[in-house]
Amino acid sequence: MDQLAPEIPDAAPSNAVVLALNSGSSSLKFGLYRMQPSLGTLVSGEAEWKESDHASFWARDSQGNRIASEQESLSDQSDAMSRIVTLLAECKLPSPGAIGHRIVHGGAEIRRHVVIDAEVLAQLQAASMFAPLHVPPALAVIGAAQRHFPTAVQVACLDTAFHASLPDVARNFPVPKPLRDRGVQRFGFHGLSCESILRRLHPNVPEKLVIAHLGNGASITAVKNGRSIDTSMGLTPTGGVMMGTRCGDIDPGVLTYLMREQHFTAAQLQDLTDHRSGLLGVSGSSGDMRVLHQRSSSDRDAALAIDMFCYAVRKQIAAMAAALRGIELLVFTGGIGENDALVRAAICGDLSWMGILIDPARNAACEPAMGAADSPCAVRVLPSEEDEQIARHAWDLAR
């Protein structure tokens, strides 16, 4: 059952400024936006920390100029949040009236963007079991944001919300009903990215659209008349196509074999499927596609990893076209989707049979419209603007 938004505070934010926070396990992207009279970026950047003593912090102003680029002794989300607050003060920028948080998984109870209160926090904590890599860091960021900005309206922006419209045939797994009733189902992710693509396409959203969000995490989504009808990721962000370090879909028998014969624990299985598989697992050297390209000419395993990734994505695009009963537009987005012409060419090269033809020169130049002139299916490259989407949802709910 969907979680209804809690009652909105009587007073709307006193200023039309929203802070968008997009947290990862070892990074925190941020953007401060002016929402009226039209959306505009005041400052944006990213804090990143690792196991070493030093981490990086950078920020750009409204004109895209670097205003910070430094090594910081950041160790966690709280340190990153403190540095962001210091930056806003140094730049004499207004405090946000609302703060939007990207939440990867809200479980079965929270399937829409929602103002955060104690009940919502408890439900998000319970949903951590579905996305242990993503939700706990986001909760830490929420706590830090509440301490630094106690009067701001805090909003949870769900990556799963866009896929709440999945039909039964796509949402359900072939498992017993009691398990399905306890939330074992397809949730889908990268919903904020998909929403940002639809916003950029508006008002010319085709009836049959496939979005390929390709990055360290990757998913393919079928969108019919603006609604998600199928997507490659499932109960957790580990499923679907192979990714940087995640295995994607895998025969469940592999996992039971590892438990039975190799005595793997649940923690070891999670480490294997989330941290040591995918591009990293196949190549044995890196989960970064850029590094694999550099090594592929002399490293057969690196070349195999790239080939397997492109093959997996190609199969999912065809599967989503089958779900849609056709395809009018294919959109590439995400770090790999937006910047890697070699991967896009490899994926599309074997999809010509279904009317996907790309222009090599436009593809190499990463032009937004990269489809060939005679391609029955349009092909585009569009940036994923998750942070702006977070800001829009936070402002809408806070008002």
C-alpha positions in Angstrom: 0.0 0.0 0.0 1.4 3.4 -0.9 2.6 5.7 1.9 0.6 8.9 1.8 2.5 12.2 2.3 2.3 13.4 5.8 0.6 16.7 6.5 2.5 19.6 5.0 3.7 22.3 7.5 1.3 25.3 7.7 4.1 27.7 6.7 5.7 27.2 3.3 9.4 27.9 3.0 10.2 31.6 3.4 12.6 31.5 0.5 12.4 29.8 -2.9 15.8 28.1 -2.5 16.1 24.3 -2.4 19.1 22.1 -1.6 19.3 18.8 -3.5 21.4 16.0 -1.9 22.3 12.9 -3.8 24.1 10.5 -1.5 26.2 7.5 -2.3 28.2 5.1 0.0 31.3 7.3 -0.3 30.1 10.5 -2.0 27.6 13.3 -1.7 26.5 15.3 -4.7 24.7 18.6 -4.0 23.1 21.4 -5.8 21.5 24.6 -4.4 18.7 25.9 -6.7 16.7 29.0 -7.0 13.2 27.9 -7.8 11.5 31.2 -8.7 10.8 32.8 -11.1 12.4 29.8 -12.9 14.8 27.1 -11.8 18.4 28.1 -11.7 21.6 26.6 -10.2 23.3 28.8 -7.5 26.0 26.3 -6.7 26.7 22.6 -7.3 29.4 20.1 -6.5 30.4 16.9 -4.9 32.2 15.7 -1.7 34.0 12.4 -2.0 35.8 10.4 0.7 37.6 7.1 0.7 39.4 4.9 3.2 42.5 7.0 3.0 43.0 10.1 5.1 42.1 12.6 2.3 39.2 13.1 0.1 38.1 15.5 -2.6 35.6 18.4 -2.6 34.7 20.6 -5.5 32.0 23.1 -6.4 31.0 25.3 -9.3 29.0 28.6 -9.2 26.0 29.5 -11.3 28.2 30.2 -14.3 29.9 26.8 -14.1 33.2 28.3 -12.8 35.1 26.3 -10.2 34.9 28.0 -6.8 36.4 25.1 -4.8 38.7 22.2 -5.7 40.6 20.8 -2.8 41.6 17.8 -0.8 39.6 17.6 2.4 39.9 15.4 5.4 36.3 14.1 5.0 35.5 10.8 6.6 31.7 10.4 6.2 28.4 12.0 5.4 28.4 14.3 8.4 31.8 15.8 7.4 30.6 16.2 3.9 27.5 18.0 5.0 29.5 20.4 7.2 31.7 21.3 4.3 28.7 22.1 2.1 27.3 24.3 4.9 30.6 26.1 5.1 30.7 26.6 1.4 27.2 28.2 1.4 28.2 30.5 4.2 31.5 31.5 2.4 29.6 32.3 -0.8 26.9 34.2 1.2 24.2 32.1 -0.3 20.8 31.8 1.4 19.9 28.8 3.6 17.5 26.4 1.8 13.8 26.5 2.7 13.5 22.9 1.6 16.0 20.0 1.2 15.4 17.1 -1.2 17.1 13.8 -0.6 17.6 11.1 -3.2 16.4 7.8 -1.6 17.1 4.7 -3.6 14.6 2.4 -1.9 11.6 3.1 0.3 10.4 -0.4 0.5 6.8 -1.4 -0.2 5.3 1.3 2.1 6.8 4.4 0.5 6.2 4.5 -3.3 6.0 8.3 -3.8 8.0 11.4 -3.0 7.1 12.4 0.5 7.8 15.0 3.3 10.0 13.4 5.9 8.7 12.9 9.4 9.4 10.4 12.2 7.2 7.7 10.6 8.8 8.1 7.2 12.2 7.8 8.8 11.2 4.6 10.5 9.9 3.1 7.3 13.1 4.1 5.4 15.2 2.5 8.1 13.2 -0.7 7.6 13.7 -0.5 3.9 17.5 -0.4 4.4 17.5 -4.2 4.1 16.6 -3.9 0.4 19.4 -1.5 -0.5 22.1 -1.6 2.3 24.6 0.1 0.1 22.4 3.2 -0.5 19.8 3.8 2.1 21.9 3.9 5.3 24.2 6.7 3.9 21.1 8.6 2.8 19.7 8.4 6.3 22.9 9.7 7.7 22.7 12.7 5.3 19.1 13.3 6.4 20.2 13.4 10.0 23.0 15.8 9.2 20.8 18.1 7.1 18.2 18.2 9.9 20.9 19.3 12.4 22.3 22.0 10.1 18.9 23.3 8.8 16.3 22.5 11.5 13.6 24.8 9.9 13.9 23.5 6.4 11.3 21.1 5.0 13.0 17.8 4.4 11.7 15.7 1.5 12.5 12.1 0.4 12.6 11.7 -3.4 12.2 8.0 -4.2 14.1 6.4 -7.1 11.4 3.7 -7.0 8.4 6.2 -7.3 8.5 6.3 -11.1 8.1 2.6 -11.3 5.1 2.4 -9.0 2.9 2.2 -12.2 4.4 -1.2 -13.2 1.6 -3.6 -14.3 1.1 -6.8 -12.3 2.7 -8.9 -15.1 6.0 -6.9 -14.8 6.0 -6.2 -11.1 5.5 -9.7 -9.7 8.1 -12.4 -9.4 7.2 -16.0 -9.8 7.3 -16.8 -6.1 4.6 -17.7 -3.6 2.0 -15.0 -2.8 3.0 -14.7 0.9 6.5 -13.6 -0.2 5.0 -11.1 -2.8 2.7 -9.7 -0.1 5.8 -9.1 2.1 7.3 -6.9 -0.6 9.3 -9.4 -2.7 8.6 -7.8 -6.1 10.1 -5.7 -8.8 10.6 -2.1 -7.6 12.9 -0.6 -10.3 15.4 2.2 -9.8 16.9 5.2 -11.6 13.4 6.6 -11.5 14.6 10.2 -10.9 16.8 9.9 -14.0 13.9 8.6 -16.0 11.7 11.5 -14.8 14.3 14.0 -15.8 14.5 12.5 -19.3 10.7 12.8 -19.7 10.8 16.4 -18.5 13.5 17.2 -21.2 11.4 15.5 -23.9 8.2 17.2 -22.9 5.9 17.9 -24.7 7.2 15.5 -27.4 7.3 12.3 -25.4 6.8 9.4 -27.7 4.3 6.6 -27.0 7.0 3.9 -27.0 10.3 5.0 -25.3 13.2 3.0 -24.0 15.6 4.7 -21.5 19.1 3.2 -21.1 20.7 4.6 -17.9 24.2 3.3 -18.2 26.8 4.2 -15.5 28.4 2.3 -12.6 24.8 1.3 -12.0 22.8 0.5 -15.1 19.2 -0.1 -15.9 16.9 -0.2 -19.0 13.3 1.0 -18.7 10.3 0.7 -21.0 8.1 3.8 -20.9 4.6 3.8 -22.6 2.8 7.1 -22.8 5.0 8.5 -20.0 4.5 5.6 -17.6 7.0 2.9 -16.6 5.7 -0.5 -17.7 8.9 -2.6 -17.2 12.4 -2.1 -16.1 15.5 -4.3 -15.8 16.3 -3.9 -12.1 14.2 -5.8 -9.6 13.8 -6.0 -5.8 17.2 -4.4 -5.3 19.7 -2.3 -7.4 21.8 -5.5 -7.9 19.6 -7.0 -10.5 19.2 -6.4 -14.3 22.2 -5.9 -16.6 25.8 -6.4 -15.4 27.3 -3.2 -13.9 30.5 -1.8 -12.7 30.8 -4.1 -9.7 27.3 -5.6 -9.5 26.5 -8.9 -11.2 23.0 -8.1 -12.4 20.7 -11.0 -13.1 22.2 -14.4 -12.2 21.0 -17.9 -11.9 19.8 -18.3 -8.3 21.3 -21.7 -8.4 24.8 -20.1 -8.4 24.0 -18.5 -5.0 22.6 -21.7 -3.5 25.6 -23.6 -4.8 27.9 -21.1 -3.1 26.0 -21.4 0.2 25.8 -25.2 0.1 29.2 -26.2 -1.3 31.4 -23.1 -0.6 29.8 -22.2 2.7 29.2 -18.6 1.8 27.4 -16.4 4.3 24.8 -13.8 3.4 27.4 -11.1 3.9 29.8 -12.9 1.6 27.2 -13.3 -1.1 26.3 -9.6 -0.8 30.0 -8.7 -1.1 30.3 -10.9 -4.2 27.2 -9.7 -6.0 27.6 -6.0 -5.2 31.3 -5.4 -5.0 33.3 -8.1 -6.8 31.2 -8.9 -9.9 30.2 -7.1 -13.1 32.9 -5.4 -15.1 35.3 -5.8 -12.2 34.6 -9.5 -11.8 34.9 -10.4 -15.4 38.0 -8.2 -16.2 39.7 -9.0 -12.9 41.2 -5.5 -12.9 38.6 -2.7 -13.0 34.9 -1.8 -12.9 35.6 1.5 -14.7 34.7 1.4 -18.4 37.3 4.0 -19.2 40.1 1.9 -17.8 38.8 -1.2 -19.6 38.9 0.6 -22.9 42.5 1.5 -22.4 43.4 -2.2 -21.6 41.1 -4.0 -24.0 43.5 -4.1 -27.0 46.0 -6.2 -24.9 43.8 -7.7 -22.2 41.3 -10.3 -23.3 39.4 -10.2 -20.0 39.0 -6.5 -20.2 37.7 -6.9 -23.8 35.3 -9.6 -22.7 33.9 -7.5 -19.9 33.1 -4.7 -22.4 31.5 -7.2 -24.8 29.4 -8.8 -22.1 28.2 -5.4 -20.9 27.1 -4.3 -24.3 25.5 -7.7 -25.0 23.5 -7.5 -21.8 22.3 -4.0 -22.5 21.4 -4.9 -26.1 19.3 -7.9 -24.9 17.4 -5.7 -22.4 16.7 -3.0 -25.0 15.2 -5.6 -27.3 13.2 -7.0 -24.3 11.8 -3.6 -23.5 10.9 -3.1 -27.1 9.0 -6.3 -26.9 7.2 -5.1 -23.8 6.2 -1.9 -25.6 5.4 -3.8 -28.9 7.7 -1.5 -30.7 10.1 1.4 -30.1 10.0 5.0 -31.3 12.9 6.5 -29.3 16.0 5.1 -27.5 17.6 7.5 -25.0 21.1 6.9 -23.6 21.9 8.6 -20.3 24.1 8.2 -17.3 27.9 8.4 -17.2 28.6 5.7 -19.8 25.5 6.3 -21.8 26.2 10.0 -22.2 30.0 9.9 -22.8 31.0 6.5 -24.2 30.6 6.5 -28.0 32.3 3.1 -28.4 29.8 1.4 -26.1 26.8 3.1 -27.7 28.1 2.0 -31.2 28.6 -1.6 -30.0 25.1 -1.7 -28.5 23.3 -0.2 -31.5 25.3 -1.9 -34.1 23.5 -5.2 -33.6 20.1 -3.6 -33.2 19.8 -2.5 -36.8 17.3 -5.4 -37.4 14.8 -3.6 -35.1 15.2 -0.2 -36.8 17.9 1.3 -34.6 20.5 3.0 -36.8 23.0 5.6 -35.6 25.1 8.1 -37.4 28.8 7.3 -36.7 29.9 10.9 -36.8 27.1 12.2 -34.6 27.7 9.4 -32.1 31.4 10.0 -31.9 30.7 13.7 -31.2 28.1 12.7 -28.5 25.5 14.9 -30.3 22.1 14.8 -28.6 20.4 13.5 -31.8 22.7 10.6 -32.9 20.3 8.6 -35.0 20.9 8.1 -38.7 18.7 10.1 -41.0 17.0 7.0 -42.2 16.6 5.3 -38.8 13.0 4.2 -38.1 13.8 4.6 -34.4 15.2 7.9 -33.1 18.3 7.7 -30.9 19.3 10.4 -28.5 21.8 11.2 -25.8 20.4 13.2 -22.9 22.0 14.1 -19.6 20.5 12.6 -16.5 19.5 15.6 -14.3 18.6 13.8 -11.1 19.6 16.7 -8.8 17.3 19.2 -10.6 14.5 16.6 -10.4 15.1 16.3 -6.7 14.9 20.0 -6.3 11.6 20.2 -8.3 10.0 17.5 -6.2 11.2 19.0 -2.9 9.9 22.5 -3.8 6.5 21.1 -5.0 6.0 19.2 -1.7 7.3 22.0 0.5 4.9 24.5 -0.9 
